[in-house]
């Protein structure tokens, strides 16, 4: 995900058979041994974190979804408390 958000490869992606201890260790050592690259990656990751916004995304998404469906839910079962209020 960080590579996609940064629009460049910050870290190699090791999928399935490529996710070996040797490959991962090699990539880590390469990053640790190159202070310039390490600084670039840290800077880019700071930008990526900024793109993600504040914490609580799951709660905000749930509240937005409930806000959209709440009128329908209220019409079906008017005696139940508001789901949006319970997440409040």
Buried (B, 14 or more C-beta within 10 A) or exposed (E): EBBEBBEEEBBEEEEEEEEEEEEBEEBEEEBEEEEEEEEBBEEBBEEBEEEEEEEEEEEEEEBEEBEEEBEEBBEEEEEEEEBBEEEE
